[in-house]
Every structure is written in structure tokens, then in C-alpha cells.
Amino acid sequence: METGISFLRIWADEDMVELRIEANDGASTFGINVYAGHQRLKEAAAGLDRFKDHVHGGIHDLRFGEFGPEYASGAFHARLHFQEMGNLYITIAAQSEYFDFGKKHVATESTFYMMTQPALLDDFIRALKALSDGHADKASLSAWSPF
């Protein structure tokens, strides 16, 4: 997998889509499956499309699923933050589905830190729109790790 974030459609019906979301910082990869309504996917693409012009300190949260044992499947949260002109900083928190592990009920979790550029965000937004419209099965945001 290329360094960055990728969304892959695994399954869909009239109401929902199951996505495989993977983050890779060049040293580690973490993937989860989340469920979202088709409208949620469209809203995510539209929100990023509005955010892309906020290059002077803008912050945007991209969320799929919910954290905690009360929810089905996994959770993904990416905070995108324009901190310097030309650089977009991304902090990713992800959590797998909860499972029984001995006497505990646990989930695997990860945090990633990445950077990308506005032009690469534009490419991702176009790919996410195509994914939400059913014209593509994958959308990727190329990024790199600051380490």
C-alpha cells in the first residue's frame, strides 16, 4: 500500500456501504472496516471540498464509525489541519471492532501522524466523490510521515 490513507468499498446495498479504511505511514499499516450510509459518504466528500480552501489554519474532522464497545464495526477519525502554507497535517485515530480477549472485551487502536499537500487533497476529494457516486471502488490520499 502507498503511504497515506485509502478507502476501499467492500460491500454496498441501497442503504449502506462497508468501507475498508487503511492508514500507512511508511513504517506501520492499520486497517479497519466501517459502515456508513451513502449520504454520509457524500457529506464527507462535500465537507472536504469546502475545507480545501481554508489553507490559513483551517481544521476539518473526517469521521466514519464511532469509538467504543457500544458501536458496531470500527471507527476512523482524521483531523486535517492547515498549519503552514502548503502543508496539511493529518492526525488519525482508528479503532477496530471490539472482540473478546480472555476475560476482557477489547479493540485494537492506532494513531498516525502524516502530512500532505493541497493538490493531493484535491485528488482525494475527486476520488471520494467517485466512490460515493458508485463510479469507483477506491479513493486514496497520498501523504508522507514527518519522521
C-alpha positions, 0 to 999 in steps of 0.5 A: 500500500502507498503511504497515506490513507485509502478507502476501499468499498467492500460491500454496498446495498441501497442503504449502506456501504462497508468501507475498508479504511487503511492508514500507512505511514511508511513504517506501520499499516492499520486497517479497519472496516466501517459502515456508513450510509451513502449520504454520509459518504457524500457529506464527507466528500462535500465537507472536504471540498469546502475545507480545501480552501481554508489553507490559513489554519483551517481544521476539518474532522473526517469521521466514519464509525464511532469509538467504543464497545457500544458501536458496531464495526470500527471507527476512523477519525482524521483531523486535517489541519492547515498549519503552514502554507502548503502543508496539511497535517493529518492526525488519525485515530482508528479503532477496530471492532471490539472482540473478546480477549480472555476475560476482557472485551477489547479493540485494537487502536492506532494513531498516525501522524502524516502530512500532505499537500493541497493538490493531493487533497484535491485528488482525494476529494475527486476520488471520494466523490467517485466512490460515493457516486458508485463510479469507483471502488477506491479513493486514496490520499497520498501523504508522507510521515514527518519522521 
